[in-house]
Each structure stands twice: as C-alpha cells, then as structure tokens.
C-alpha cells in the first residue's frame, strides 16, 4: 500500500507539471501515391485529396525531442480517367486505356520521434510566442480496403484477385494490413503561456505494399479469374477497337518496383495538460 501511494504521488506530480504531456487533434487532407496517379503527380495528389483526421498523444522531453503516438483516419482514391492525353500513344493515353479506379479508407496507428531544434529551455521560458519547426520519423501499422464502382455499386477488389492472386502459380491474395514508415515536417506555434499550440503537419508514409490501389503487376489470363465481376474489373479496357493487345494477358498493368504510399497535410491543435506556468516544464524534468 505504501508503494502504491508513492507511485500515485509520483504520477500526480508528473501530471501536475503537464508540459511534458501533450494531446492533439488534427484536421486536413490526404492523398495517395501509386499506380493510378497521373504523370503530373503533384496535380494528381491535389485533385484526389480527401479529408483526414487524427488524434495523438506526445511526451515532450526537456530539450528538442518528443515521442508520440498518433491515430489517423483518411480516405484516398485514384482514377485513370483523370489523365488528359494530348498525343496518340503518350503515357497518359495508355493510362486512359487502362481505365482503372479505386477508393479506400485508411486507418493508421504509429509511434514517432520528433525533433524541434528551437525548442529548448531558453526559448521555452522567455514568455514570447515560440515558432518551432520540426521533423519526425516513425513506424506504424495501417489498414486499407480498395473498392471501385461497378454497375452503380461499391465492389471490394481484394477478394476478386484481379491479377490472378490465389490461383495456381500466382501469389496469394495480398493482405489489407501493412507496415508504414511515416516521415513528417512542419512548424508549431506555441502561445506565450505554453498551454496550447497550433501546428502545420505534413506527412508522407512509405509502406510495404503495392496494393493500396489494387494495381501492381500484369494483366491475368481471364480464364483463371474467379468470376465475371473479377474479369470485368481486372481489365476495364477503354481504347480503340483493334488495340485490345495493349491490355492482353501478360501486358503491364502496374509497376511492381514501387510500393504505394500516402500523404497527409493537417492543422493540429495541441493542449498541454495541467500547465501551471511556462517555467513549470523545466522545473519538473531534468533529463
């Protein structure tokens, strides 16, 4: 009992000087990078942006560094129909002919380390607004589930094995859970009381999958696919009559040498717990 009282007292003391402990809410946009972007990737990322949301907890060490846990929810999509071909058989023409599309919700959880070169004892305690750039890197897990519109219905693509996954001589169906490596940069603005901050947070997540968009390798022989729906969605040819060879079995459907990823850009509002003054943070923590 005595040890429990001591532990509760220590925890209460730490929370009482809560500049160490930071809670955040984020709102912004998300987009994806993969096989269904247009060649002008920046234009594609902007055009295909969708809402993203986040909540997070961060433990701030005395100078420069912090460790965080973040939960993100976002939506992403890609459409070959966004391509605007200007010359016959240019890169965008072949993407239009491919005519694939997808959309997916993504849920991501990750831990990261953040470095703020201007957040030190002197700047924290000066009583002025603190503008603090940062960079971060982490590791996490995420889930996705690519779908497309077909006959006015949302159809899940992974169960269909659109590139022959799960058939003889082909890999098994890909997992809809992956590992992510989020890389971030941005700037935080702390109010003079050090009770609140507002941040612009830009993040790109490298992933271990090339199937966020259900596109990776080559066109499968339709005879091995599982259903008429799988056949229809594996090859949505939209070219000139007589050019079907472009999308014939074995022809390029995606690029297996580059995994997919996703971007977020968010404004994040942070609250520092139980703050008793801007100097409390450094009186409390000496490491």
C-alpha positions in Angstrom: 0.0 0.0 0.0 2.8 2.4 0.9 4.5 1.7 -2.5 1.2 2.3 -4.3 0.7 5.7 -2.6 4.3 6.7 -3.6 3.6 5.7 -7.2 0.3 7.6 -7.4 2.1 10.6 -5.8 4.9 10.5 -8.4 2.4 10.2 -11.3 0.3 13.0 -9.9 3.4 15.2 -9.6 4.4 14.5 -13.2 0.9 15.3 -14.5 0.8 18.4 -12.4 3.7 19.7 -14.4 2.0 18.6 -17.6 4.0 20.5 -20.2 5.5 17.0 -20.7 2.2 15.6 -21.7 0.5 16.9 -24.9 -2.8 15.9 -26.5 -3.6 16.8 -30.1 -6.5 16.9 -32.6 -5.8 17.2 -36.4 -7.9 18.0 -39.4 -6.7 18.2 -43.0 -6.4 16.4 -46.3 -5.0 13.1 -47.5 -3.9 11.8 -50.9 -2.1 8.7 -52.2 0.9 8.0 -54.4 0.8 4.9 -56.6 0.0 3.4 -60.0 -3.2 5.4 -60.5 -1.7 8.8 -60.2 -1.4 10.9 -63.4 2.2 11.6 -64.7 2.0 15.0 -63.1 2.0 13.6 -59.6 1.5 17.0 -57.8 -1.6 17.8 -59.8 -2.9 14.3 -59.2 -2.3 14.5 -55.4 -4.1 17.8 -55.2 -7.0 16.7 -57.4 -7.5 13.4 -55.5 -7.3 14.9 -52.0 -9.9 13.8 -49.4 -10.4 14.6 -45.7 -8.1 13.2 -43.0 -8.4 13.3 -39.2 -6.1 12.5 -36.3 -5.8 12.3 -32.6 -2.5 12.0 -30.7 -0.5 11.9 -27.5 3.0 13.2 -27.2 5.6 13.0 -24.4 8.0 16.0 -24.6 11.5 15.6 -23.3 13.3 18.6 -21.8 15.0 19.9 -25.0 14.3 19.3 -28.7 12.9 15.8 -28.7 9.5 14.2 -28.1 7.9 10.8 -28.6 4.3 10.4 -29.9 1.5 8.0 -30.6 -0.9 9.0 -33.4 -4.1 7.6 -34.8 -5.2 8.7 -38.3 -8.3 8.1 -40.4 -8.3 9.2 -44.0 -9.7 8.5 -47.5 -7.7 8.1 -50.7 -8.6 7.4 -54.4 -7.1 7.2 -57.8 -8.7 7.4 -61.3 -7.1 6.8 -64.7 -9.9 8.9 -66.1 -8.1 12.0 -64.7 -5.5 11.6 -67.4 -5.7 14.1 -70.3 -3.9 12.6 -73.4 -2.7 15.2 -75.9 -0.7 12.9 -78.3 -1.7 9.5 -79.5 0.1 6.8 -77.5 1.7 9.1 -75.0 1.9 8.0 -71.3 -1.5 9.4 -70.4 -3.1 7.7 -73.4 -2.1 4.3 -72.1 -3.4 5.2 -68.6 -6.8 6.2 -70.1 -6.9 2.9 -72.0 -6.3 1.1 -68.7 -9.3 2.9 -67.2 -8.8 1.6 -63.7 -10.0 3.3 -60.5 -10.2 2.8 -56.8 -11.0 4.4 -53.5 -10.3 3.3 -49.9 -10.4 4.3 -46.3 -7.1 4.1 -44.5 -6.7 3.7 -40.7 -3.2 4.2 -39.4 -1.5 4.0 -36.0 2.1 4.9 -35.5 4.7 5.9 -33.0 7.3 8.5 -33.9 10.2 10.7 -32.7 10.0 14.4 -33.3 13.0 16.8 -33.3 12.4 20.6 -32.8 15.8 22.4 -33.0 14.4 25.7 -31.5 12.5 24.1 -28.5 15.0 24.4 -25.6 14.9 25.8 -22.1 15.8 29.3 -23.1 13.2 29.7 -25.8 10.5 27.9 -23.8 10.9 30.2 -20.8 11.2 33.6 -22.5 7.4 34.3 -22.4 7.2 35.1 -26.1 5.3 33.2 -28.9 7.5 30.4 -29.9 7.7 29.4 -33.6 9.2 25.9 -33.7 9.9 23.9 -37.0 10.1 20.2 -36.6 10.9 16.9 -38.4 9.8 13.5 -37.4 10.1 9.8 -38.3 8.3 6.7 -37.1 6.9 3.3 -37.7 3.3 2.1 -37.6 0.6 -0.2 -39.0 -2.3 0.7 -41.3 -5.4 -1.0 -42.8 -6.9 -0.4 -46.3 -9.6 -1.9 -48.5 -9.6 -0.9 -52.2 -13.0 -0.6 -53.8 -14.4 0.6 -57.1 -17.7 1.5 -58.6 -19.3 -1.2 -60.9 -22.9 -1.3 -62.0 -23.6 1.6 -59.6 -22.4 -0.5 -56.6 -19.2 -0.3 -54.5 -17.2 -3.5 -55.0 -14.3 -4.7 -52.9 -11.4 -5.5 -55.1 -9.1 -7.6 -52.9 -11.4 -10.7 -52.7 -11.6 -10.8 -56.5 -7.9 -11.4 -57.1 -7.9 -9.1 -60.1 -4.3 -10.0 -61.0 -4.9 -13.7 -60.5 -3.9 -13.8 -56.8 -4.7 -17.0 -55.1 -4.7 -19.1 -58.3 -2.3 -21.8 -59.4 1.2 -20.4 -59.9 0.3 -17.0 -58.6 0.9 -15.4 -55.2 -1.8 -15.5 -52.6 -4.2 -12.6 -52.1 -2.5 -9.6 -50.6 -3.1 -8.5 -47.0 -5.1 -5.4 -46.4 -2.9 -4.6 -43.4 0.6 -3.2 -43.9 3.6 -1.6 -42.2 4.1 2.2 -42.7 7.1 4.5 -42.1 5.7 8.0 -41.7 8.1 10.9 -42.3 7.0 14.4 -41.2 7.9 18.0 -41.2 6.1 21.2 -40.2 6.0 24.1 -37.8 4.4 24.5 -34.4 3.4 27.9 -32.9 3.2 27.9 -29.1 1.3 30.6 -27.3 3.2 32.6 -24.6 1.6 30.7 -21.8 2.7 27.4 -23.3 -0.7 26.0 -22.7 -1.6 25.5 -26.4 0.0 25.1 -29.8 -1.1 25.1 -33.4 0.9 23.1 -36.0 1.0 22.6 -39.7 2.0 19.0 -40.1 3.0 17.5 -43.5 3.5 13.7 -43.5 4.3 11.1 -46.1 4.0 7.4 -45.2 6.2 4.9 -47.0 4.5 1.5 -47.0 5.3 -2.2 -47.5 2.5 -2.8 -50.0 1.9 -2.0 -53.7 -1.8 -2.8 -53.5 -3.4 0.2 -51.8 -4.9 0.7 -55.3 -5.3 -3.0 -56.2 -2.8 -2.5 -59.1 0.8 -3.9 -59.2 1.9 -6.3 -61.9 0.4 -7.6 -65.2 -3.0 -8.5 -66.7 -4.0 -12.0 -65.8 -5.5 -14.5 -68.2 -9.3 -14.1 -67.7 -9.8 -17.8 -67.7 -8.1 -18.1 -64.3 -10.2 -15.4 -62.6 -12.8 -16.3 -60.1 -16.0 -14.6 -61.5 -17.4 -12.5 -64.3 -17.1 -9.5 -61.9 -13.4 -10.2 -61.4 -12.9 -10.5 -65.2 -14.7 -7.2 -65.8 -12.8 -5.3 -63.1 -9.4 -6.8 -63.9 -9.4 -5.3 -67.4 -11.5 -2.2 -67.9 -10.2 -1.5 -71.4 -11.3 1.8 -72.8 -9.3 2.2 -76.1 -9.8 2.0 -79.8 -11.2 -1.2 -81.4 -8.3 -3.3 -82.5 -6.0 -2.2 -79.7 -7.0 -4.9 -77.2 -3.5 -6.2 -77.3 -2.5 -3.3 -75.1 -4.4 -4.9 -72.2 -3.8 -8.5 -73.1 -2.7 -11.2 -70.6 0.9 -10.6 -69.5 0.9 -6.9 -70.5 1.8 -4.3 -67.9 -1.0 -3.3 -65.5 1.1 -1.6 -62.8 4.7 -1.1 -61.6 5.7 -3.8 -59.0 9.0 -2.0 -58.4 7.5 0.9 -56.4 5.3 0.5 -53.4 2.3 2.7 -52.8 2.3 5.5 -50.1 0.1 8.3 -48.9 0.3 11.9 -47.8 -1.4 13.9 -45.2 -1.4 17.7 -44.6 -3.1 18.7 -41.3 -3.6 21.6 -38.9 -3.2 20.2 -35.4 -4.3 21.8 -32.2 -2.5 20.7 -29.0 -3.3 21.1 -25.3 -0.6 20.7 -22.6 -2.1 19.1 -19.6 -2.4 20.8 -16.2 0.0 23.6 -17.0 1.0 25.8 -14.0 3.1 28.3 -15.9 5.5 28.3 -18.7 8.6 27.6 -16.5 7.0 24.5 -14.9 8.1 22.2 -17.7 11.8 22.8 -17.0 11.5 22.9 -13.2 10.0 19.4 -13.4 12.1 17.5 -15.8 15.9 17.4 -15.7 16.7 14.8 -18.3 
